[in-house]
């Protein structure tokens, strides 16, 4: 995916420049957006659009990264997860203070919604999609509002901070709201602004669910393997145990593959993504879980 990532990084820097003159707030947004991020969510937007025809979806890809980065800024705050590092460098609030960090998060959320408008306007330049551009824009707006709001990421963070219990059901709910929903935005943005059939939305949401669940289960397994000092944290690998969590990880990857094939998205980049996930499962199967 290196080629896609290079193209995206170039366009991300252009979007940062369009934020206006340099100020502490603009610089804070740039600091948060840059670093060693995997860029998986915006790359999904580009990969889906390319698979179905490749209309111009770069604004939407940038918007997804804005939404994701805004959530990371908030999650890292001392009143939230209190993380000191992000993307290989000090978390934003460690550099600019909590007030500016919060304002940067607000700025990027607004920018994410602006990107939806921009991509909808750009879609109208294609005669065959001009009549459906407004409908697609509204669907993307609805998805972002639902997935970033109280039915999605913000409620997921709330449950992560104040879980009613540590059952598998609660952890699945947290993973869905906090992790899966941002993948859902990525799949829907890429598909809808890429010109895909609107009727496929339920399948896309299922695809995003399986990827998001696998992604988070994998992260939880790695955390459990690497560090025994956080044994009390909400973590599906600690609740289910290594064997069951590894098996669940494999099931989600297999279902992801099935959905990608059903949507005719079984392209080389997505095949490489699934192959990488499968290699993680092999690693988990052979590793010992710290208890």
C-alpha positions in Angstrom: 0.0 0.0 0.0 3.0 2.3 -0.1 2.0 4.0 -3.3 -1.5 4.8 -2.0 0.0 6.1 1.2 2.4 8.4 -0.6 -0.4 9.9 -2.6 -2.5 10.3 0.4 0.3 12.0 2.4 0.8 14.5 -0.4 -2.9 15.4 -0.4 -3.1 15.5 3.4 -0.3 18.2 3.4 -2.2 20.2 0.8 -5.3 20.0 3.0 -3.3 21.3 6.0 -2.0 24.2 3.9 -5.6 25.1 3.0 -6.4 25.6 6.7 -5.0 29.1 6.4 -2.0 31.0 7.8 0.2 29.4 10.4 -1.1 29.8 13.9 -0.6 27.8 17.1 -3.9 26.1 16.4 -3.1 25.3 12.8 0.3 24.0 13.8 -1.4 21.8 16.5 -3.6 20.3 13.8 -0.6 19.6 11.6 1.4 18.1 14.4 -1.5 15.7 15.3 -2.1 14.7 11.6 1.5 13.9 10.8 3.7 11.2 12.2 4.0 7.4 11.7 0.3 6.7 11.4 -0.7 3.6 9.4 -3.4 5.6 7.5 -5.5 2.4 7.1 -8.8 4.2 7.3 -8.2 6.8 4.5 -6.5 4.2 2.4 -9.6 2.0 2.6 -11.5 4.9 1.0 -9.1 5.1 -1.9 -8.9 1.3 -2.4 -12.6 0.9 -2.5 -13.1 3.7 -5.0 -10.4 2.4 -7.2 -11.9 -1.1 -7.1 -15.3 0.1 -8.3 -14.2 2.8 -10.8 -12.0 5.4 -9.0 -14.0 8.6 -8.9 -12.1 11.3 -7.0 -12.6 10.5 -3.3 -9.5 12.2 -1.9 -11.4 14.8 0.0 -13.4 12.0 1.7 -10.2 10.1 2.5 -8.7 13.3 4.1 -12.0 13.8 6.0 -11.8 10.3 7.5 -8.3 11.0 8.7 -9.5 14.3 10.2 -12.3 12.4 12.1 -9.9 9.7 13.3 -7.2 12.1 14.4 -9.7 14.2 16.3 -10.7 11.1 18.2 -7.1 10.2 19.0 -6.5 13.7 20.4 -9.4 13.4 22.7 -8.6 9.9 23.8 -5.1 10.9 24.8 -6.1 13.7 27.1 -5.4 13.2 30.8 -9.1 13.2 31.6 -9.5 10.3 29.1 -6.9 7.6 28.5 -4.0 9.8 29.6 -1.6 8.6 27.0 1.8 10.3 26.6 2.7 9.1 23.1 0.9 9.0 19.8 2.3 8.1 16.3 5.8 7.8 17.6 6.0 11.2 19.3 4.6 13.0 22.4 0.8 13.3 22.4 -0.6 16.6 21.3 -1.6 17.9 24.7 2.0 17.2 26.0 3.2 19.7 23.4 0.6 22.5 23.2 -1.4 22.0 26.4 -4.9 20.6 26.9 -6.8 23.7 25.8 -5.2 24.0 22.3 -5.4 20.2 21.9 -9.2 20.2 22.5 -9.6 23.1 20.1 -7.5 21.2 17.5 -9.9 18.2 17.9 -12.9 20.5 17.3 -11.2 21.9 14.3 -10.6 18.5 12.7 -14.1 17.4 13.4 -15.4 20.4 11.5 -12.9 19.8 8.8 -14.2 16.2 8.4 -17.7 17.4 7.8 -16.4 20.0 5.4 -14.7 17.2 3.4 -18.0 15.5 2.9 -19.4 18.6 1.3 -16.3 19.0 -0.8 -16.5 15.5 -2.2 -20.2 15.8 -2.9 -19.5 18.9 -4.9 -16.7 17.2 -6.7 -18.9 14.3 -7.6 -21.3 16.6 -9.4 -18.6 17.1 -12.0 -19.2 13.6 -13.3 -22.4 13.7 -15.5 -23.4 10.1 -14.7 -23.4 10.8 -11.0 -24.5 14.5 -10.8 -28.1 13.5 -10.1 -27.2 11.2 -7.2 -24.4 13.3 -5.7 -26.7 15.0 -3.2 -28.2 11.7 -2.0 -24.8 10.2 -1.6 -23.5 13.3 0.3 -26.5 13.1 2.7 -25.8 9.3 3.3 -22.2 10.1 4.1 -23.2 12.9 6.4 -25.6 10.6 8.2 -23.0 7.9 8.6 -20.4 10.4 9.9 -22.9 11.9 12.4 -24.0 8.5 13.6 -20.5 6.9 13.8 -18.8 9.9 15.4 -21.6 10.8 17.8 -23.4 9.3 20.8 -24.3 6.1 18.8 -20.6 5.6 17.9 -17.2 6.8 18.9 -18.1 9.2 21.7 -20.3 6.7 23.4 -17.6 4.0 22.9 -15.1 6.2 24.7 -17.6 6.8 27.5 -18.2 3.1 27.9 -14.4 2.5 27.8 -14.0 5.0 30.7 -17.1 3.9 32.6 -17.9 0.2 31.7 -20.9 -1.2 33.5 -19.1 -4.5 33.7 -16.3 -6.4 32.0 -18.4 -9.0 30.1 -17.8 -10.0 26.6 -21.0 -8.3 25.5 -19.9 -5.0 27.0 -16.4 -5.2 25.4 -17.9 -6.1 22.0 -20.2 -3.0 22.3 -17.1 -0.8 23.1 -15.2 -2.2 20.2 -18.1 -1.6 17.8 -18.7 1.9 18.9 -15.1 3.0 19.4 -13.3 1.2 16.6 -15.7 -0.3 14.1 -17.6 2.9 13.4 -14.6 4.7 12.0 -14.0 1.8 9.6 -17.7 2.0 8.7 -17.2 5.6 7.7 -14.2 4.6 5.6 -16.1 1.9 3.7 -19.2 4.0 3.1 -17.2 7.1 2.0 -15.2 5.1 -0.5 -18.1 3.2 -1.9 -20.7 6.1 -2.1 -18.4 8.8 -3.4 -16.7 6.2 -5.6 -20.0 5.6 -7.4 -21.0 2.3 -5.8 -24.6 1.0 -5.6 -26.4 2.5 -2.7 -28.2 -0.7 -2.0 -25.0 -2.3 -0.9 -24.7 -0.2 2.3 -25.7 -3.1 4.7 -22.9 -5.3 3.2 -20.4 -2.5 3.5 -21.3 -2.1 7.2 -20.8 -5.8 7.7 -17.4 -5.7 6.0 -16.4 -2.8 8.2 -17.6 -4.7 11.3 -15.5 -7.7 10.6 -12.4 -5.6 9.9 -12.9 -3.4 12.9 -13.4 -6.3 15.2 -10.4 -8.2 13.9 -8.3 -5.0 14.2 -9.2 -4.4 17.8 -9.1 -8.0 18.9 -5.6 -8.2 17.4 -4.5 -5.1 19.3 -6.0 -6.5 22.5 -4.1 -9.8 22.0 -0.8 -7.9 21.5 -1.4 -5.8 24.6 -2.2 -8.9 26.7 1.0 -10.6 25.3 3.3 -7.7 25.9 2.2 -6.2 29.3 0.9 -7.9 32.4 0.7 -4.6 34.3 -2.7 -3.6 32.8 -4.5 -6.8 33.7 -7.5 -4.9 35.0 -8.1 -3.0 31.8 -11.1 -3.7 29.5 -9.5 -6.1 27.0 -11.3 -8.9 25.1 -8.2 -11.1 25.1 -8.0 -11.1 28.9 -11.7 -11.8 29.2 -11.9 -14.6 26.7 -8.4 -16.0 27.1 -5.8 -16.3 24.3 -7.2 -19.4 22.6 -10.8 -18.1 22.3 -9.7 -14.6 21.4 -7.4 -15.9 18.7 -10.1 -18.1 17.3 -12.5 -15.1 17.3 -9.9 -13.1 15.5 -9.6 -15.7 12.8 -13.4 -15.9 12.4 -13.6 -12.2 11.9 -10.8 -12.2 9.3 -12.6 -15.1 7.4 -15.9 -13.2 7.4 -14.1 -10.1 6.2 -12.7 -12.0 3.2 -16.1 -13.4 2.4 -17.7 -9.9 2.4 -14.9 -8.4 0.3 -15.4 -11.1 -2.3 -19.2 -10.6 -2.3 -18.7 -6.9 -2.9 -16.2 -7.6 -5.7 -13.5 -5.8 -3.6 -11.1 -8.8 -3.5 -8.4 -6.7 -5.1 -4.6 -7.2 -4.5 -4.4 -4.5 -1.8 -7.3 -6.0 0.2 -5.8 -9.5 -0.4 -2.6 -8.2 1.1 -4.4 -6.8 4.1 -6.2 -10.1 4.8 -2.9 -11.9 4.4 -1.3 -9.7 6.9 -4.2 -10.3 9.4 -3.8 -14.0 8.9 -0.1 -13.8 9.7 -1.0 -12.1 12.9 -3.3 -14.9 13.8 -0.4 -17.4 13.3 1.7 -15.3 15.6 -1.0 -15.2 18.3 -1.5 -18.9 18.0 2.2 -19.6 18.8 2.6 -17.0 21.5 2.0 -17.3 25.2 -0.5 -15.0 26.9 0.8 -13.0 29.9 -1.5 -13.4 32.8 
